[in-house]
Amino acid sequence: MRASSSLGKKLLRSLITVASVLVCCTAFTQDSLYRPGRNHYPKFAGKQAEPGITYGKVPALPLPRTILYSVAPTALTNDAEKLVQMGFNAFFITGVASEWSTDVWGADGEPWTIGRSDKNWQLVRKANERCKQLHAETFLTLAFSHPFDWFDDLAWQKIENNFRQYALFAKTSGCTGVAIDIEYIGEQYSFEWEGYDYKAYSREDLVKQIRKRARQIAVAVFDAFPEAKFLTFPEQYYHLGTWFHIEWIEEAAKRNAPGGVHFCTEYTYRRPNIRYMFAHAWLNNHILQSLLTPQAREYWMNKCSIAEGLWPFGEDPDDGHGVAPTPAEFRQAFAASLMASSQYNWVYSHDAYETMLGRSDKSYPGQPPVSEYLPVIRERLMATNDDYVRMAQDLRSLKPHDFGDELSLALAPGLIGPHQSLVVEIMPKNVYDASPIAAERNAMWQAGERVFKGEAVDMPAVFPAQTAWLLLGPFANKNKQGFSTPFPPEQRLDLNAEVDCLNGKARWTEYHCPPGSVMVNLAKQFQPSDEVCAYALCYATTERPLEVQLRVGGNDNWKLWVGGKLAREWPDPGRIYLDCETVPVSLPAGTTPILLKVCNNTRDWGFVLRITDEHGKPLPKLKLGLKP
């Protein structure tokens, strides 16, 4: 994800909260499966290079082209030879067709100049002629930088024309193809976006409309530029943005477009471990294969590719991608990206372009000099270990294949709140397979895909959870002090008490999750919702003692008391993640209070709690309610 504009930075922050659990944000303790914390990158989750890797040339794996993101047309004309010598032989051209809502012919400030008289066209044409001499490819890049109104047919006549003109500009100026970045409207990829009005249409209607618009874009581009190589990024998984990638591949398959659609990854940016880099290609292929029609799957395997991206150096203004790899770690990451990517891999230069070329001595705190990374790109070496070469050949084929045993990793689906989105993590296989969640993987996949398609899924029926609670708050959590502060509910449970909170006096209030939801969204119940905490209470009644599991996920951190005794605390920032922490407890005969304290730093705030047997099944003899 790139922070290339102020709007991009704003949307990037919102996307990180959704996407951070998708990429190696896993840890585990003796009593928990993992800790999918916000921007939490434990070292065993792909953040250290794999030992025992040897590097060299691999004749069995033809080298892909390495694309540099990004270069302006004039800079490319001037610097192309140096950049090719550095190891780049393809380029994303930016600064012309910056985003979809503008007329590409007007970007030069003179909208009346169209075609060969357009100043930007002349600049791009000159850059492309220079690149052609150097046998380098170029892609004219465009981004989704403003929200779309999916249902405005009149607006879409103009939007379609903008994409058509963009493709014509790319074709006639000599570009190899186009690159469309769908990232910066990330808020629209959630069904819960505030701009959606389900009084006028259903979620299924919304999905149909987004798919229709995605097809219109592909038709406009391919009609104008039939032979284009179509690159798109970043990964969206089971968010609404994925429908763009699906429909673009479907339309290309329908035409048998010769250039193919190439899926550029960003969650590989700073992941140096070769097994995790390979697993990420496996993950993307698995998801696309599950959603494409048979015709499109065949086209995907024959004409398309996954292009893994890297961000080895430069400033990360949002600190959302973890620590930059060392040059030695980057060698493994770059080798893995060359191996998994049959046609292209790519490097994001961000603010380090001038430094790469030796025209700036800018340094980045905590990072080695940029010059130490450049030999890796120039040498273009792969891992020569036989097992990895064989796996890379299988990955490049894009055929369905389970790499779990070969990589000792698993694709682990899960549900995160507050909007019950399906996420998929890459986890150590032995950890995942031994966890209670593994038994629910099929239900997770099926439920997530149904939600993705716009179906109204009754999640409490699939994953029975406690959806009725008594809530009390908000209490102060300034500087994260609320977690250790014993507010009144921790001292004495009194349902009739009126206590001092941030907003004055407060009492316990009854709460019920929205229909179809198992997630408690505390940010919708209390204001303010940043730097605060609140309590949730219910009662469990059983006629005889029971051994149960309390399965908890909360954002950001939480404490759990059962019968007045602290049963578990979660001090690290986490996500509202179904069954994230499993807490085995013994319930005595009678009625037992279950009290949960959930503290928030910023953004999402809430929890999910299930009480099950050891297999994750509900306990018919256990009654849950709001009265002692």
MOBEL-V165623 format. One record per run of one state. SS is the DSSP state (alpha for helix, beta for strand, coil for the rest). FROM is the first residue (numbers start at 1). LEN is the number of residues. If there is no record, write none. Layout:
ss/from/len
SS/FROM/LEN
SS/FROM/LEN
This chain:
ss/from/len
coil/1/5
alpha/6/17
coil/23/6
beta/29/1
coil/30/2
beta/32/1
coil/33/22
beta/55/2
coil/57/8
beta/65/7
coil/72/1
alpha/73/13
coil/86/4
beta/90/4
coil/94/5
beta/99/1
coil/100/4
alpha/104/3
coil/107/8
alpha/115/3
coil/118/1
alpha/119/15
coil/134/3
beta/137/7
coil/144/9
alpha/153/20
coil/173/4
beta/177/5
coil/182/1
alpha/183/7
coil/190/13
alpha/203/22
coil/225/4
beta/229/5
coil/234/8
alpha/242/14
coil/256/5
beta/261/4
coil/265/9
alpha/274/18
coil/292/2
alpha/294/10
coil/304/1
beta/305/3
coil/308/1
beta/309/2
coil/311/16
alpha/327/14
coil/341/3
beta/344/5
coil/349/1
alpha/350/7
coil/357/14
alpha/371/9
coil/380/2
beta/382/2
coil/384/2
alpha/386/12
coil/398/6
alpha/404/4
coil/408/1
beta/409/8
coil/417/4
beta/421/8
alpha/429/5
coil/434/2
alpha/436/17
coil/453/6
alpha/459/4
coil/463/5
beta/468/9
coil/477/1
alpha/478/3
coil/481/1
alpha/482/3
coil/485/3
alpha/488/4
coil/492/7
beta/499/3
coil/502/2
beta/504/3
coil/507/2
beta/509/4
coil/513/7
beta/520/2
alpha/522/3
coil/525/7
beta/532/11
coil/543/3
beta/546/10
coil/556/1
beta/557/6
coil/563/2
beta/565/6
coil/571/6
beta/577/1
coil/578/3
beta/581/7
coil/588/2
beta/590/11
coil/601/5
beta/606/7
coil/613/10
beta/623/3
coil/626/3
